[in-house]
Amino acid sequence: MKLIIVESPNKIKKIKGYAGPDYEVAASVGHIRDLPVGGADIGIDREHGHALKYIVSDDKKSVVANLRRLAKTAGPQGVYLATDPDREGEAIAFHLCEVLGLDPRTTKRIAFQEITEKAIKAALAAPTTVDGVALE
């Protein structure tokens, strides 16, 4: 099984139909992590170069648990991140890599402008990485 992760659950059925039976499709339902709000922890690690410390949003914990389960089944080479082709989608893809334990330098990212069979198959045939580098 291969796993395609999209942002919107409304896209799942159509993409699954076009991708074929070897693919499972799941949704992150948008952003999955954020900086903590309130309290003493403001999400900045002052002892380690002021690195940002993200947390999984409370309303996304079950979504992340499901995505972890599916990603483990697919294996790191079987996960395709199909977040929207914009900066926000790129950020969501990065956060998905972080929480799913995927390497953003080798994790496949696919992008398409329309949900058609031709667009989905073309995207699957030419994945890039999270930072847009073409995979060989």
MISEDREN-978493 format. One record per atom (N, C-alpha, C): residue number from 1; x, y, z; atom name; residue in one letter. Coordinates in Angstrom, 2 decimals. Example, Ala and Ser with C-alpha at 12.3 -4.5 7.8 and 13.67 -1.06 7.14 Angstrom:
<recs>
REC   seq         X         Y         Z   atom   type
REC     1     13.19     -5.69      7.80      N      a
REC     1     12.30     -4.50      7.80     CA      a
REC     1     13.20     -3.30      7.80      C      a
REC     2     12.85     -2.25      7.08      N      s
REC     2     13.67     -1.06      7.14     CA      s
REC     2     12.90      0.03      7.87      C      s
</recs>
This chain:
<recs>
REC   seq         X         Y         Z   atom   type
REC     1      0.82     -1.18      0.00      N      m
REC     1      0.00      0.00      0.00     CA      m
REC     1      0.87      1.25      0.00      C      m
REC     2      0.44      2.24     -0.77      N      k
REC     2      1.06      3.55     -0.76     CA      k
REC     2      0.04      4.53     -0.19      C      k
REC     3      0.53      5.58      0.42      N      l
REC     3     -0.33      6.55      1.10     CA      l
REC     3     -0.17      7.93      0.50      C      l
REC     4     -1.28      8.55      0.13      N      i
REC     4     -1.30      9.94     -0.31     CA      i
REC     4     -1.98     10.74      0.78      C      i
REC     5     -1.30     11.77      1.28      N      i
REC     5     -1.89     12.63      2.30     CA      i
REC     5     -2.22     13.98      1.66      C      i
REC     6     -3.48     14.35      1.72      N      v
REC     6     -3.96     15.62      1.19     CA      v
REC     6     -4.38     16.50      2.37      C      v
REC     7     -4.70     17.76      2.10      N      e
REC     7     -5.16     18.64      3.17     CA      e
REC     7     -6.65     18.45      3.45      C      e
REC     8     -7.45     18.37      2.41      N      s
REC     8     -8.91     18.37      2.55     CA      s
REC     8     -9.51     16.97      2.45      C      s
REC     9    -10.34     16.60      3.42      N      p
REC     9    -11.00     15.30      3.33     CA      p
REC     9    -11.99     15.23      2.15      C      p
REC    10    -12.40     16.37      1.63      N      n
REC    10    -13.32     16.39      0.49     CA      n
REC    10    -12.68     15.85     -0.79      C      n
REC    11    -11.35     15.78     -0.84      N      k
REC    11    -10.63     15.33     -2.02     CA      k
REC    11    -10.36     13.83     -2.03      C      k
REC    12    -10.54     13.17     -0.90      N      i
REC    12    -10.11     11.79     -0.72     CA      i
REC    12    -10.72     10.84     -1.75      C      i
REC    13    -12.03     10.80     -1.87      N      k
REC    13    -12.70      9.81     -2.71     CA      k
REC    13    -12.29      9.92     -4.17      C      k
REC    14    -12.26     11.15     -4.69      N      k
REC    14    -11.92     11.33     -6.10     CA      k
REC    14    -10.46     10.95     -6.37      C      k
REC    15     -9.56     11.39     -5.51      N      i
REC    15     -8.14     11.08     -5.70     CA      i
REC    15     -7.91      9.58     -5.62      C      i
REC    16     -8.54      8.94     -4.64      N      k
REC    16     -8.38      7.48     -4.50     CA      k
REC    16     -8.86      6.77     -5.77      C      k
REC    17     -9.95      7.23     -6.32      N      g
REC    17    -10.46      6.63     -7.55     CA      g
REC    17     -9.50      6.77     -8.72      C      g
REC    18     -8.84      7.92     -8.82      N      y
REC    18     -7.90      8.15     -9.92     CA      y
REC    18     -6.55      7.49     -9.67      C      y
REC    19     -6.11      7.45     -8.40      N      a
REC    19     -4.79      6.89     -8.09     CA      a
REC    19     -4.78      5.37     -8.25      C      a
REC    20     -5.88      4.73     -7.89      N      g
REC    20     -5.97      3.29     -8.05     CA      g
REC    20     -5.93      2.53     -6.74      C      g
REC    21     -6.12      1.22     -6.81      N      p
REC    21     -6.28      0.38     -5.62     CA      p
REC    21     -5.01      0.23     -4.77      C      p
REC    22     -3.86      0.55     -5.32      N      d
REC    22     -2.62      0.44     -4.54     CA      d
REC    22     -2.42      1.61     -3.59      C      d
REC    23     -3.30      2.60     -3.66      N      y
REC    23     -3.15      3.81     -2.87     CA      y
REC    23     -4.26      3.97     -1.85      C      y
REC    24     -3.87      4.36     -0.66      N      e
REC    24     -4.80      4.81      0.37     CA      e
REC    24     -4.68      6.33      0.37      C      e
REC    25     -5.76      7.05      0.60      N      v
REC    25     -5.73      8.51      0.65     CA      v
REC    25     -6.32      8.95      1.97      C      v
REC    26     -5.60      9.85      2.66      N      a
REC    26     -6.04     10.37      3.96     CA      a
REC    26     -5.81     11.87      3.97      C      a
REC    27     -6.45     12.56      4.91      N      a
REC    27     -6.34     14.02      4.98     CA      a
REC    27     -5.77     14.48      6.31      C      a
REC    28     -4.94     15.52      6.24      N      s
REC    28     -4.43     16.16      7.45     CA      s
REC    28     -5.44     17.15      8.00      C      s
REC    29     -6.41     17.52      7.21      N      v
REC    29     -7.42     18.51      7.54     CA      v
REC    29     -6.73     19.84      7.87      C      v
REC    30     -5.81     20.24      7.02      N      g
REC    30     -5.10     21.51      7.19     CA      g
REC    30     -3.89     21.37      8.09      C      g
REC    31     -3.59     22.44      8.80      N      h
REC    31     -2.42     22.46      9.70     CA      h
REC    31     -2.60     21.47     10.83      C      h
REC    32     -1.50     20.83     11.23      N      i
REC    32     -1.56     19.85     12.31     CA      i
REC    32     -0.78     20.28     13.55      C      i
REC    33      0.11     21.28     13.38      N      r
REC    33      0.91     21.76     14.52     CA      r
REC    33      0.86     23.26     14.60      C      r
REC    34      1.18     23.76     15.81      N      d
REC    34      1.23     25.19     16.03     CA      d
REC    34      2.16     25.44     17.22      C      d
REC    35      2.46     26.70     17.44      N      l
REC    35      3.22     27.06     18.63     CA      l
REC    35      2.26     27.02     19.81      C      l
REC    36      2.75     26.68     21.01      N      p
REC    36      1.86     26.66     22.18     CA      p
REC    36      1.34     28.07     22.47      C      p
REC    37      0.14     28.11     23.00      N      v
REC    37     -0.49     29.40     23.34     CA      v
REC    37     -0.62     29.49     24.85      C      v
REC    38     -0.15     30.61     25.40      N      g
REC    38     -0.28     30.84     26.83     CA      g
REC    38      0.71     30.06     27.65      C      g
REC    39      0.71     30.33     28.92      N      g
REC    39      1.61     29.64     29.84     CA      g
REC    39      3.05     30.12     29.69      C      g
REC    40      3.94     29.46     30.40      N      a
REC    40      5.36     29.85     30.39     CA      a
REC    40      6.05     29.45     29.10      C      a
REC    41      5.58     28.38     28.46      N      d
REC    41      6.21     27.90     27.23     CA      d
REC    41      5.60     28.63     26.03      C      d
REC    42      6.38     29.51     25.42      N      i
REC    42      5.87     30.27     24.28     CA      i
REC    42      6.35     29.68     22.95      C      i
REC    43      6.92     28.49     23.02      N      g
REC    43      7.31     27.81     21.80     CA      g
REC    43      8.68     28.17     21.26      C      g
REC    44      9.51     28.76     22.09      N      i
REC    44     10.87     29.12     21.66     CA      i
REC    44     11.86     28.48     22.62      C      i
REC    45     12.76     27.68     22.08      N      d
REC    45     13.79     27.01     22.88     CA      d
REC    45     15.00     27.93     22.95      C      d
REC    46     15.08     28.72     23.99      N      r
REC    46     16.16     29.71     24.13     CA      r
REC    46     17.52     29.07     24.32      C      r
REC    47     17.55     27.84     24.81      N      e
REC    47     18.83     27.17     25.08     CA      e
REC    47     19.42     26.51     23.84      C      e
REC    48     18.66     26.44     22.76      N      h
REC    48     19.13     25.78     21.54     CA      h
REC    48     18.93     26.68     20.33      C      h
REC    49     19.51     27.86     20.38      N      g
REC    49     19.49     28.77     19.23     CA      g
REC    49     18.12     29.34     18.90      C      g
REC    50     17.27     29.42     19.89      N      h
REC    50     15.92     29.97     19.71     CA      h
REC    50     15.11     29.18     18.69      C      h
REC    51     15.30     27.88     18.67      N      a
REC    51     14.53     27.01     17.78     CA      a
REC    51     13.06     27.03     18.20      C      a
REC    52     12.20     26.90     17.22      N      l
REC    52     10.76     26.87     17.50     CA      l
REC    52     10.37     25.49     17.98      C      l
REC    53      9.47     25.44     18.96      N      k
REC    53      8.99     24.18     19.52     CA      k
REC    53      7.49     24.09     19.23      C      k
REC    54      7.17     23.29     18.24      N      y
REC    54      5.77     23.12     17.84     CA      y
REC    54      5.12     22.00     18.63      C      y
REC    55      3.80     22.09     18.75      N      i
REC    55      3.02     21.03     19.37     CA      i
REC    55      1.90     20.63     18.41      C      i
REC    56      1.47     19.38     18.50      N      v
REC    56      0.31     18.94     17.72     CA      v
REC    56     -0.92     19.58     18.35      C      v
REC    57     -1.72     20.22     17.53      N      s
REC    57     -2.93     20.87     18.02     CA      s
REC    57     -3.86     19.82     18.63      C      s
REC    58     -4.54     20.20     19.73      N      d
REC    58     -5.43     19.25     20.41     CA      d
REC    58     -6.46     18.65     19.47      C      d
REC    59     -7.00     19.47     18.58      N      d
REC    59     -8.05     18.96     17.68     CA      d
REC    59     -7.50     18.10     16.55      C      d
REC    60     -6.18     17.96     16.47      N      k
REC    60     -5.57     17.15     15.41     CA      k
REC    60     -4.87     15.89     15.93      C      k
REC    61     -4.94     15.66     17.24      N      k
REC    61     -4.24     14.49     17.80     CA      k
REC    61     -4.73     13.18     17.21      C      k
REC    62     -6.04     13.02     17.04      N      s
REC    62     -6.55     11.78     16.47     CA      s
REC    62     -6.22     11.68     14.98      C      s
REC    63     -6.21     12.81     14.28      N      v
REC    63     -5.84     12.83     12.86     CA      v
REC    63     -4.38     12.38     12.72      C      v
REC    64     -3.51     12.94     13.55      N      v
REC    64     -2.08     12.59     13.50     CA      v
REC    64     -1.88     11.13     13.86      C      v
REC    65     -2.59     10.63     14.85      N      a
REC    65     -2.46      9.22     15.23     CA      a
REC    65     -2.84      8.32     14.05      C      a
REC    66     -3.91      8.66     13.35      N      n
REC    66     -4.33      7.87     12.18     CA      n
REC    66     -3.29      7.96     11.07      C      n
REC    67     -2.76      9.16     10.80      N      l
REC    67     -1.75      9.32      9.76     CA      l
REC    67     -0.47      8.56     10.11      C      l
REC    68     -0.10      8.54     11.37      N      r
REC    68      1.09      7.77     11.80     CA      r
REC    68      0.89      6.28     11.52      C      r
REC    69     -0.30      5.79     11.84      N      r
REC    69     -0.60      4.38     11.62     CA      r
REC    69     -0.53      4.04     10.13      C      r
REC    70     -1.13      4.88      9.30      N      l
REC    70     -1.13      4.65      7.86     CA      l
REC    70      0.28      4.78      7.27      C      l
REC    71      1.04      5.78      7.73      N      a
REC    71      2.40      5.99      7.23     CA      a
REC    71      3.31      4.83      7.61      C      a
REC    72      3.11      4.29      8.79      N      k
REC    72      3.92      3.14      9.21     CA      k
REC    72      3.65      1.95      8.30      C      k
REC    73      2.40      1.74      7.95      N      t
REC    73      2.03      0.65      7.05     CA      t
REC    73      2.62      0.86      5.66      C      t
REC    74      2.58      2.10      5.17      N      a
REC    74      3.09      2.40      3.83     CA      a
REC    74      4.62      2.39      3.78      C      a
REC    75      5.26      2.69      4.88      N      g
REC    75      6.72      2.81      4.89     CA      g
REC    75      7.15      4.16      4.34      C      g
REC    76      8.35      4.62      4.69      N      p
REC    76      8.77      5.96      4.30     CA      p
REC    76      8.81      6.20      2.79      C      p
REC    77      9.08      5.17      2.01      N      q
REC    77      9.12      5.36      0.55     CA      q
REC    77      7.74      5.29     -0.09      C      q
REC    78      6.73      4.93      0.70      N      g
REC    78      5.38      4.80      0.16     CA      g
REC    78      4.46      5.95      0.49      C      g
REC    79      5.00      7.01      1.12      N      v
REC    79      4.17      8.16      1.50     CA      v
REC    79      4.36      9.28      0.49      C      v
REC    80      3.24      9.81      0.01      N      y
REC    80      3.22     10.94     -0.91     CA      y
REC    80      2.45     12.08     -0.24      C      y
REC    81      3.09     13.22     -0.10      N      l
REC    81      2.41     14.38      0.48     CA      l
REC    81      1.85     15.22     -0.66      C      l
REC    82      0.54     15.37     -0.66      N      a
REC    82     -0.14     16.10     -1.73     CA      a
REC    82     -0.83     17.34     -1.16      C      a
REC    83     -0.08     18.07     -0.35      N      t
REC    83     -0.61     19.31      0.19     CA      t
REC    83     -0.68     20.34     -0.93      C      t
REC    84     -1.45     21.38     -0.71      N      d
REC    84     -1.66     22.40     -1.74     CA      d
REC    84     -0.34     22.98     -2.23      C      d
REC    85     -0.27     23.34     -3.52      N      p
REC    85      0.99     23.85     -4.10     CA      p
REC    85      1.22     25.34     -3.82      C      p
REC    86      1.27     25.67     -2.54      N      d
REC    86      1.56     27.05     -2.13     CA      d
REC    86      2.43     26.99     -0.88      C      d
REC    87      2.79     28.16     -0.34      N      r
REC    87      3.66     28.17      0.84     CA      r
REC    87      3.02     27.51      2.05      C      r
REC    88      1.73     27.69      2.19      N      e
REC    88      1.02     27.06      3.31     CA      e
REC    88      1.06     25.54      3.17      C      e
REC    89      0.84     25.05      1.96      N      g
REC    89      0.93     23.61      1.70     CA      g
REC    89      2.32     23.07      1.96      C      g
REC    90      3.32     23.86      1.61      N      e
REC    90      4.72     23.46      1.87     CA      e
REC    90      4.97     23.35      3.38      C      e
REC    91      4.43     24.30      4.15      N      a
REC    91      4.58     24.26      5.60     CA      a
REC    91      3.88     23.03      6.19      C      a
REC    92      2.68     22.75      5.70      N      i
REC    92      1.95     21.57      6.19     CA      i
REC    92      2.73     20.30      5.85      C      i
REC    93      3.30     20.23      4.66      N      a
REC    93      4.11     19.07      4.28     CA      a
REC    93      5.31     18.91      5.21      C      a
REC    94      5.97     20.01      5.52      N      f
REC    94      7.11     19.97      6.44     CA      f
REC    94      6.68     19.44      7.81      C      f
REC    95      5.57     19.95      8.34      N      h
REC    95      5.09     19.51      9.65     CA      h
REC    95      4.65     18.05      9.62      C      h
REC    96      4.08     17.61      8.50      N      l
REC    96      3.74     16.19      8.37     CA      l
REC    96      5.00     15.33      8.44      C      l
REC    97      6.06     15.75      7.76      N      c
REC    97      7.33     15.01      7.83     CA      c
REC    97      7.80     14.92      9.28      C      c
REC    98      7.75     16.03      9.98      N      e
REC    98      8.21     16.06     11.37     CA      e
REC    98      7.44     15.09     12.25      C      e
REC    99      6.11     15.13     12.20      N      v
REC    99      5.32     14.30     13.12     CA      v
REC    99      5.26     12.84     12.68      C      v
REC   100      5.47     12.58     11.40      N      l
REC   100      5.42     11.20     10.91     CA      l
REC   100      6.81     10.56     10.85      C      l
REC   101      7.83     11.31     11.22      N      g
REC   101      9.19     10.77     11.21     CA      g
REC   101      9.73     10.53      9.81      C      g
REC   102      9.33     11.37      8.86      N      l
REC   102      9.77     11.24      7.47     CA      l
REC   102     10.88     12.25      7.18      C      l
REC   103     11.79     11.88      6.32      N      d
REC   103     12.88     12.76      5.92     CA      d
REC   103     12.39     13.68      4.79      C      d
REC   104     12.33     15.00      5.01      N      p
REC   104     11.83     15.90      3.96     CA      p
REC   104     12.70     15.92      2.71      C      p
REC   105     13.95     15.44      2.83      N      r
REC   105     14.83     15.41      1.66     CA      r
REC   105     14.53     14.25      0.73      C      r
REC   106     13.80     13.24      1.24      N      t
REC   106     13.50     12.07      0.41     CA      t
REC   106     12.01     11.74      0.33      C      t
REC   107     11.20     12.38      1.14      N      t
REC   107      9.76     12.13      1.11     CA      t
REC   107      9.17     12.71     -0.16      C      t
REC   108      8.32     11.95     -0.81      N      k
REC   108      7.72     12.37     -2.07     CA      k
REC   108      6.62     13.41     -1.84      C      k
REC   109      6.67     14.47     -2.62      N      r
REC   109      5.61     15.49     -2.60     CA      r
REC   109      5.08     15.60     -4.00      C      r
REC   110      3.77     15.56     -4.11      N      i
REC   110      3.15     15.71     -5.42     CA      i
REC   110      2.23     16.92     -5.39      C      i
REC   111      2.09     17.54     -6.55      N      a
REC   111      1.24     18.73     -6.65     CA      a
REC   111      0.42     18.64     -7.93      C      a
REC   112     -0.80     19.11     -7.84      N      f
REC   112     -1.66     19.15     -9.01     CA      f
REC   112     -2.60     20.33     -8.85      C      f
REC   113     -3.01     20.88     -9.98      N      q
REC   113     -3.87     22.06     -9.98     CA      q
REC   113     -5.34     21.69    -10.12      C      q
REC   114     -5.60     20.46    -10.49      N      e
REC   114     -6.98     20.00    -10.66     CA      e
REC   114     -7.05     18.53    -10.29      C      e
REC   115     -8.22     18.11     -9.88      N      i
REC   115     -8.39     16.71     -9.51     CA      i
REC   115     -9.03     15.99    -10.69      C      i
REC   116     -8.14     15.59    -11.60      N      t
REC   116     -8.54     14.79    -12.76     CA      t
REC   116     -7.61     13.58    -12.80      C      t
REC   117     -8.03     12.56    -13.52      N      e
REC   117     -7.18     11.37    -13.62     CA      e
REC   117     -5.83     11.71    -14.23      C      e
REC   118     -5.84     12.53    -15.27      N      k
REC   118     -4.59     12.91    -15.94     CA      k
REC   118     -3.66     13.65    -14.98      C      k
REC   119     -4.19     14.60    -14.21      N      a
REC   119     -3.36     15.39    -13.29     CA      a
REC   119     -2.81     14.53    -12.15      C      a
REC   120     -3.62     13.66    -11.60      N      i
REC   120     -3.18     12.80    -10.49     CA      i
REC   120     -2.10     11.83    -10.96      C      i
REC   121     -2.32     11.19    -12.09      N      k
REC   121     -1.32     10.23    -12.62     CA      k
REC   121     -0.02     10.94    -12.99      C      k
REC   122     -0.10     12.15    -13.55      N      a
REC   122      1.11     12.91    -13.89     CA      a
REC   122      1.87     13.29    -12.63      C      a
REC   123      1.16     13.70    -11.58      N      a
REC   123      1.82     14.07    -10.33     CA      a
REC   123      2.50     12.86     -9.69      C      a
REC   124      1.83     11.72     -9.70      N      l
REC   124      2.43     10.51     -9.12     CA      l
REC   124      3.65     10.04     -9.91      C      l
REC   125      3.67     10.33    -11.20      N      a
REC   125      4.78      9.92    -12.05     CA      a
REC   125      6.00     10.83    -11.90      C      a
REC   126      5.81     12.03    -11.35      N      a
REC   126      6.92     12.99    -11.26     CA      a
REC   126      6.94     13.69     -9.89      C      a
REC   127      7.13     12.92     -8.81      N      p
REC   127      7.16     13.56     -7.49     CA      p
REC   127      8.42     14.38     -7.28      C      p
REC   128      8.31     15.36     -6.41      N      t
REC   128      9.48     16.13     -5.98     CA      t
REC   128      9.63     15.84     -4.47      C      t
REC   129     10.50     16.57     -3.81      N      t
REC   129     10.64     16.46     -2.37     CA      t
REC   129      9.90     17.63     -1.74      C      t
REC   130      9.89     17.67     -0.43      N      v
REC   130      9.18     18.73      0.28     CA      v
REC   130      9.72     20.11     -0.08      C      v
REC   131     10.99     20.21     -0.35      N      d
REC   131     11.55     21.52     -0.71     CA      d
REC   131     11.59     21.74     -2.24      C      d
REC   132     10.91     20.89     -2.98      N      g
REC   132     10.77     21.08     -4.42     CA      g
REC   132     11.87     20.49     -5.28      C      g
REC   133     12.77     19.73     -4.70      N      v
REC   133     13.84     19.12     -5.47     CA      v
REC   133     13.30     17.88     -6.18      C      v
REC   134     13.64     17.72     -7.45      N      a
REC   134     13.18     16.56     -8.21     CA      a
REC   134     13.85     15.30     -7.69      C      a
REC   135     13.08     14.24     -7.55      N      l
REC   135     13.62     12.94     -7.14     CA      l
REC   135     14.13     12.22     -8.38      C      l
REC   136     15.19     11.47     -8.21      N      e
REC   136     15.73     10.71     -9.34     CA      e
REC   136     15.20      9.31     -9.36      C      e
</recs>
